[in-house]
Amino acid sequence: MAVFRWFFAVLCLAHASSSICTAFAPSGTLHGRMGMPSNSMLFLSDSNFKSNQAAAAATFELSELKLNLRSMEAQKLTTANQIEPSKRGEIEGYIRQVVNRRQSIIPLSELGRCLPGTKWRLSFSTQGITNQSLPPGASIHLEFLNTPQNQQLNYCLEFTKTLGLSKLTALSSYEVEKKSMTHPGWVTYVYQDVQTDVFGLRGVGIPVVGGFLKGRTAVIQTVYFDGQIWIERGNDEFVGEYFQLYTRLDDDTDGDDDDDSWQT
C-alpha cells in the first residue's frame, strides 16, 4: 500500500501550478551610405556580438548537460537527490543557461507533431518534492501512444527494486497548445484511469485510485525541446521556479541528432 501512496503523491504533485566586420567600417563608407552614424552601427554590432557569444556558450552548456545526463544514466541514477549537491547545482546551471540563452531547436508550436510514438524519462528535476516522492529505484516515464485519432498518454512509474511490482500507469488523454502566443508547446493531460503490472499480470485496474484521479489535469510547461531533450519550467508556491528535464528513450534515435520529423 505504501507504493500506491507514493504513486498517488507523484501524480498529485506532477507539474504543480503548473555581423562583426561592419562594426569597424570607416566613417563615410558603409555607414555614410546607410545614413547611420558610426556609433549606432557599433552599438548594434556589439549587441549582435554579445548575442553570438551567448549562443556559443549555450551550445557548450547543452553539450555538457547531455554528457552529465549520459553519466547519470550509466550509473543508474534516477533522481537528482542521488547526486552530490555540487554536481546537482552544476547540472541545474547548465539547464538554466540552455533555457535562457538557446532558442528551442524545434518550434514549440510544432511539439504536438513530435510526440506520438515516443517515450520519455524524467531524468532530472530541481523540484525537491518530486525527487523525494519517488521510492528507491523508481523512475517516471511518459509514453505518448501513436494513436492519431485520440491523443493518449501513459504516465508511468516504473520500478526496479519493488518485489512483484514493475509498473504503475495513469492512462491519460492530452492536448498540446499550438496557436497560443503565451504558452506554445504546453502539454495538458487529463487522468482517466490507473493500472498496474504486478506479479506478471499486466493492466490490472485499481478502481479506488483511478476513480479518485479521473478527470484531474496536469500541465507540462515546455520551454525547450530538441527531439532528444525536453525541458519544462514551472513555479512552486514553496520553492519558486523549478525545472524538469526529460530525455527520449526511443531506440530509433542515437541521442545526438536533433529530431527533424516536425518538418515533414
C-alpha positions in Angstrom: 0.0 0.0 0.0 3.0 2.3 0.6 3.8 2.1 -3.2 0.3 3.2 -4.1 0.5 6.2 -1.7 3.8 7.1 -3.4 2.2 6.9 -6.9 -0.8 8.9 -5.8 1.5 11.6 -4.3 3.6 11.8 -7.5 0.5 12.2 -9.7 -1.0 14.9 -7.5 2.3 16.8 -7.3 3.1 16.4 -11.1 3.6 19.8 -12.7 2.0 21.7 -9.8 0.9 25.2 -10.5 1.9 24.2 -13.2 28.0 40.8 -38.5 31.2 41.9 -36.6 33.3 43.3 -39.6 30.8 46.1 -40.4 31.3 47.5 -36.9 34.8 48.6 -37.8 34.0 50.0 -41.3 35.4 53.6 -41.6 33.0 56.5 -41.4 31.8 57.8 -44.8 31.9 54.3 -46.4 29.2 51.8 -45.3 27.9 54.0 -42.5 27.7 57.0 -44.8 25.8 55.2 -47.5 23.4 53.9 -45.0 22.9 57.3 -43.4 23.6 55.8 -40.0 26.0 57.3 -37.5 29.0 55.0 -36.9 28.4 54.9 -33.2 24.9 53.5 -33.7 26.3 50.8 -36.0 28.9 49.9 -33.4 26.2 49.6 -30.8 24.1 47.3 -32.9 27.1 45.2 -33.9 28.2 45.0 -30.3 24.7 43.7 -29.4 25.0 41.0 -32.1 28.4 40.1 -30.9 27.2 39.6 -27.4 24.2 37.6 -28.7 26.5 35.3 -30.7 28.7 34.9 -27.6 25.7 33.8 -25.6 24.5 31.4 -28.2 28.0 29.8 -28.4 28.1 29.5 -24.6 24.7 27.8 -24.6 25.9 25.3 -27.2 28.7 24.4 -24.9 26.4 24.1 -22.0 24.0 22.0 -23.9 26.8 19.6 -24.7 27.9 19.5 -21.1 24.3 18.9 -20.0 24.0 15.9 -22.3 27.3 14.4 -21.1 26.1 14.6 -17.5 22.8 13.1 -18.3 24.5 10.1 -20.0 26.7 9.7 -17.0 23.6 9.6 -14.7 22.1 7.0 -16.9 25.2 4.9 -17.0 25.3 5.0 -13.1 21.5 4.2 -13.0 20.8 7.4 -11.0 17.1 8.1 -11.4 16.7 11.3 -9.3 18.7 14.4 -8.6 18.8 13.6 -4.9 21.2 10.7 -5.7 23.8 13.2 -7.0 26.3 15.2 -5.0 25.0 18.7 -4.2 27.8 20.4 -6.2 27.2 18.3 -9.3 23.4 18.8 -8.9 24.0 22.6 -8.9 26.2 22.3 -11.9 23.6 20.5 -13.9 20.9 22.9 -12.9 23.2 25.8 -14.1 23.5 24.1 -17.5 19.7 23.8 -17.7 19.2 27.5 -16.9 21.7 28.6 -19.4 20.2 26.5 -22.2 16.7 27.7 -21.4 17.7 31.4 -21.1 20.3 31.6 -24.0 19.3 29.0 -26.5 16.2 29.0 -28.7 14.3 25.8 -28.9 15.6 23.9 -32.0 12.1 22.6 -32.7 9.4 25.3 -32.6 7.3 24.8 -29.6 4.2 25.2 -31.7 5.2 22.0 -33.5 5.7 19.9 -30.4 2.5 18.0 -30.9 3.7 16.5 -34.2 6.8 15.1 -32.5 5.3 13.3 -29.5 3.2 10.4 -30.9 5.1 7.1 -30.6 7.8 8.4 -28.3 8.8 7.6 -24.8 10.5 9.9 -22.3 12.0 9.6 -18.9 12.1 12.3 -16.2 15.9 12.4 -15.8 16.4 15.5 -13.7 14.3 17.7 -11.6 15.1 20.7 -9.4 11.8 20.3 -7.6 12.7 18.6 -4.4 9.3 17.3 -3.6 9.3 15.4 -6.9 12.6 13.7 -6.1 11.6 12.9 -2.5 8.2 11.4 -3.6 9.9 8.7 -5.7 10.5 5.4 -4.0 14.0 3.9 -4.3 14.8 2.6 -7.8 11.6 4.2 -9.3 11.5 6.5 -12.4 8.8 8.4 -14.2 8.2 7.7 -17.8 5.9 9.4 -20.3 4.6 7.2 -23.2 2.8 9.0 -26.0 0.8 6.4 -27.9 0.8 6.5 -31.7 -3.0 6.9 -32.0 -3.8 9.7 -34.5 -7.5 9.8 -33.7 -7.1 10.0 -29.9 -4.1 11.7 -28.2 -3.3 9.2 -25.4 -0.5 9.4 -22.8 0.6 6.8 -20.3 2.1 8.5 -17.2 4.1 5.6 -15.7 6.0 5.0 -12.5 8.4 2.1 -13.2 10.2 0.1 -10.5 13.3 -1.9 -10.4 13.5 -2.7 -6.6 9.9 -3.4 -5.6 9.1 -7.1 -5.3 6.4 -8.2 -7.8 5.5 -4.7 -8.9 7.0 -3.4 -12.2 4.8 -0.5 -13.2 2.0 1.8 -12.2 0.3 3.6 -15.1 -2.1 6.5 -15.2 -3.9 6.3 -18.5 -4.5 9.8 -19.8 -5.6 12.0 -22.7 -3.6 15.0 -23.7 -3.6 18.2 -25.8 -0.7 20.4 -26.9 -1.0 24.1 -27.3 -0.2 25.1 -30.9 -1.7 28.5 -31.5 -1.2 30.1 -28.1 1.1 33.1 -28.2 1.9 32.8 -24.5 2.1 29.1 -23.9 3.1 27.3 -27.2 4.2 23.7 -26.5 2.4 23.4 -23.2 1.0 19.9 -22.8 -2.1 19.5 -20.7 -3.1 15.9 -19.8 -6.1 14.5 -18.0 -6.0 11.4 -15.9 -8.6 8.7 -16.9 -7.7 5.5 -15.1 -4.9 3.8 -13.2 -3.5 0.3 -13.9 -0.6 -1.8 -12.6 1.7 -4.5 -13.8 2.2 -6.9 -10.8 3.5 -10.4 -10.5 3.5 -10.9 -14.3 -0.1 -9.6 -14.7 -0.4 -6.5 -16.9 -3.0 -3.8 -16.9 -4.7 -4.7 -13.6 -7.1 -1.9 -12.7 -7.0 0.0 -9.4 -10.6 1.3 -9.1 -10.2 3.3 -5.9 -7.1 5.3 -7.0 -8.3 5.5 -10.6 -11.7 6.8 -9.6 -10.2 9.5 -7.3 -7.8 10.7 -10.0 -10.1 10.6 -13.0 -10.7 14.0 -14.5 -7.7 15.7 -12.8 -5.4 17.7 -15.0 -1.7 18.4 -15.1 0.5 20.6 -17.3 4.0 20.2 -18.8 5.1 23.8 -19.2 7.5 23.4 -22.1 10.3 26.0 -22.6 12.9 23.9 -24.7 12.6 20.9 -27.0 15.1 19.5 -29.5 13.8 16.0 -30.0 16.2 14.4 -27.5 15.9 16.8 -24.5 12.6 18.3 -23.3 12.7 20.9 -20.6 9.8 22.4 -18.7 9.8 25.3 -16.3 7.3 25.9 -13.6 6.7 27.7 -10.3 6.0 26.1 -7.0 4.5 28.1 -4.1 7.1 26.7 -1.7 10.4 26.7 -3.7 9.6 29.1 -6.6 10.9 28.4 -10.1 11.9 24.8 -10.9 12.9 22.8 -13.9 12.1 19.3 -15.0 14.1 17.7 -17.8 13.0 14.6 -19.8 15.2 12.5 -22.1 14.0 10.5 -25.0 14.2 6.7 -24.7 13.3 5.6 -28.3 15.5 3.0 -29.9 15.4 4.7 -33.4 17.4 7.7 -32.3 21.1 7.9 -31.4 20.8 10.5 -28.7 23.0 13.1 -30.6 20.9 14.3 -33.6 18.0 16.7 -33.2 14.6 15.4 -34.3 13.6 16.9 -37.7 10.3 14.9 -38.1 8.3 18.1 -37.4 9.5 19.4 -40.8 7.9 16.6 -42.8 
